[in-house]
Amino acid sequence: MDNTIHFAHANSFPAPIYRQLHGVWQQAGYEVGFLPCSGHDPHYPVSDGWPQLVDEMVSHMRARYSGPVHGVGHSLGGILLFLSAIRAPELFRSVVLLDSPLLSPQRAFGIWLAKRLGFIQNVTPGGTGTLKRRDNWASVASVYDYFARKAAFARWAPEVLHDYAELGTEDNGQGGRRLLFRPQVEHDIYGTLPHHYWQLRGQLQVPMHYVAGEGSDVTRPSDLAFMQKHFGASIHWHPGSHLFPMEQPQASAAFVLNLLQPG
């Protein structure tokens, strides 16, 4: 299934909100599949290092596809696809990680220590604020207006923000909207970041591309060198922050296409 992309989303951002990227890939002749919201099925709970989330991804892909596909994942999604490709390489033709926190042993030790000492939420984007985030609005339009005023969303392409307001929320049972990706799940995912990458050295059997955001602080040179040496990663750079797929959806999608269709 060389013309199929399985996409995996970042933490707190459901896969449907990446509709702009998916559309570019579909126009190029690819079938695009995805798991809408990782971590929300009680049969696959969030736990340390995300093993059940990998189980969920592998199970979904086995049921969805009849042959190996290209895995493309943003942040959390890239790590889940990376771990899934090690677990079940027969499901993948390649993996493309978009600014995912695949850390060197030194930095991963820091994550382990933060979890061990109980301050992991102080060093992740989630923190305690995740559970205090606003979660109810009167309408899709009010969701858009609310996030359009937030500095964290100022660089997003307007069409992606519209998709987030519509596809990243659901009916709250009272005629309004609430976040589709539940804040407690987001919080739990941040608090259980994997720290065992060093144990997986040499185990990836499929081609891997890593695309780092030029303005992102997710990875450092030591992380990129670790990926290259132990997983054969091809390293690339894309303008923008950690959320460059939301900021430049068309360019990001085209960039991925070039990686899947070299030359």
Residue pairs with C-beta under 8 A, 6 or more apart in sequence:
1 31
1 65
1 66
1 67
1 68
1 69
1 93
2 70
2 93
3 29
3 30
3 31
4 30
4 31
4 32
4 33
4 65
4 67
4 69
4 70
5 25
5 30
5 31
5 32
5 33
5 69
5 70
5 71
5 72
5 260
6 32
6 33
6 34
6 61
6 64
6 65
6 69
6 70
6 71
6 72
6 81
7 15
7 18
7 21
7 22
7 32
7 33
7 34
7 72
7 73
7 77
8 15
8 34
8 35
8 38
8 57
8 71
8 72
8 73
8 74
8 76
8 77
8 78
8 80
8 81
9 15
9 17
9 18
9 34
9 37
9 38
9 73
9 74
9 76
9 77
10 74
10 75
10 76
10 77
10 243
11 75
11 76
11 125
11 126
11 181
11 186
11 189
11 190
12 130
12 179
12 181
12 183
12 186
13 74
13 164
13 168
13 181
13 246
14 36
14 37
14 167
14 168
14 180
14 181
15 34
15 35
15 36
15 37
15 77
16 34
16 36
16 163
16 167
16 168
17 160
17 163
17 164
17 167
17 168
18 34
18 74
18 160
18 163
18 245
18 249
19 163
19 167
20 157
20 159
20 160
20 163
20 249
20 250
20 253
21 245
21 249
21 252
21 253
21 256
22 32
22 34
22 253
23 253
24 249
24 250
24 253
24 254
24 257
25 32
25 253
25 256
25 257
26 32
28 257
33 64
33 65
33 69
35 56
35 57
35 60
36 180
37 180
37 181
37 185
38 53
38 56
38 57
38 76
38 77
38 80
39 45
39 46
39 53
39 56
39 185
39 188
39 189
40 181
40 182
40 185
41 56
43 56
44 52
44 53
44 55
44 56
44 59
45 52
46 52
46 53
46 185
46 188
46 189
46 192
47 192
48 115
48 192
49 192
49 194
49 195
49 196
50 79
50 80
50 83
50 189
50 192
50 194
53 80
53 189
54 80
54 83
54 84
54 87
57 80
57 81
57 84
58 84
58 87
58 88
58 91
61 69
61 84
61 88
61 91
62 88
62 91
65 91
68 90
68 91
68 92
68 93
69 91
69 92
69 93
70 92
70 93
70 94
70 95
70 96
70 260
71 81
71 84
71 85
71 91
71 92
71 94
71 95
71 96
72 78
72 81
72 95
72 96
72 98
72 256
73 79
73 80
73 81
73 82
73 95
73 96
73 97
73 98
73 100
74 98
74 99
74 100
74 245
75 98
75 99
75 100
75 101
75 218
75 242
76 100
76 189
77 98
77 100
78 95
78 96
78 97
78 98
78 99
78 100
78 102
79 97
79 100
79 101
79 102
79 194
81 92
81 95
81 97
82 95
82 97
82 100
82 102
82 204
82 208
82 231
83 194
83 200
84 91
84 92
85 91
85 92
85 95
85 204
85 205
85 206
85 208
86 200
86 203
86 204
86 205
89 204
89 205
89 206
92 206
93 206
93 207
94 206
94 207
94 208
94 209
94 260
95 204
95 206
95 207
95 208
95 209
96 208
96 209
96 210
96 211
96 256
96 259
96 260
97 208
97 209
97 210
97 211
97 233
98 211
98 238
98 244
98 245
98 252
98 256
99 211
99 212
99 213
99 216
99 218
99 219
99 242
99 244
100 210
100 218
101 193
101 218
101 219
102 197
102 210
102 219
102 223
102 226
102 227
103 111
103 195
103 197
103 219
103 223
103 226
104 197
104 220
104 222
104 223
104 225
104 226
105 197
105 198
105 226
106 222
107 220
107 222
107 223
108 194
108 195
108 196
108 197
108 198
109 195
110 123
111 120
111 123
111 193
111 194
111 195
112 195
114 120
114 122
114 123
115 191
115 192
115 193
115 195
120 190
120 191
120 193
121 127
121 128
121 187
121 190
121 191
124 190
124 191
124 193
125 190
126 186
126 187
126 189
126 190
126 191
127 190
130 183
130 186
130 187
130 190
131 183
131 184
131 187
133 179
133 183
134 146
135 178
135 179
135 183
136 172
136 176
136 177
136 178
137 143
137 146
137 169
137 176
137 177
137 178
138 175
138 176
138 177
139 176
139 177
140 165
140 166
140 169
140 177
141 165
142 177
143 164
143 165
143 166
143 169
143 177
144 161
144 162
144 164
144 165
147 153
147 161
147 164
147 165
148 161
153 161
155 240
155 241
155 243
155 246
155 247
156 164
156 243
156 246
156 247
157 246
157 247
157 248
157 249
159 249
160 246
160 249
161 246
164 246
167 180
168 179
168 180
168 181
169 177
169 178
169 179
169 180
170 177
170 178
170 179
170 180
171 177
171 178
172 178
197 226
200 230
200 231
201 230
201 231
202 230
202 231
204 231
204 232
207 232
207 234
208 227
208 231
208 232
208 233
208 234
209 233
209 234
209 236
209 259
210 224
210 227
210 233
210 234
210 235
210 236
211 236
211 237
211 238
211 255
211 256
211 259
212 218
212 219
212 224
212 235
212 236
212 237
212 238
213 237
213 238
213 239
213 240
213 241
213 242
213 243
213 244
214 237
214 238
214 239
214 240
215 239
215 240
215 241
216 240
216 241
216 242
216 244
217 242
218 242
224 233
224 235
227 233
227 235
228 234
228 235
234 259
236 255
236 259
238 244
238 248
238 251
238 252
238 255
239 248
239 251
240 247
240 248
240 252
241 247
244 252
245 252
245 253
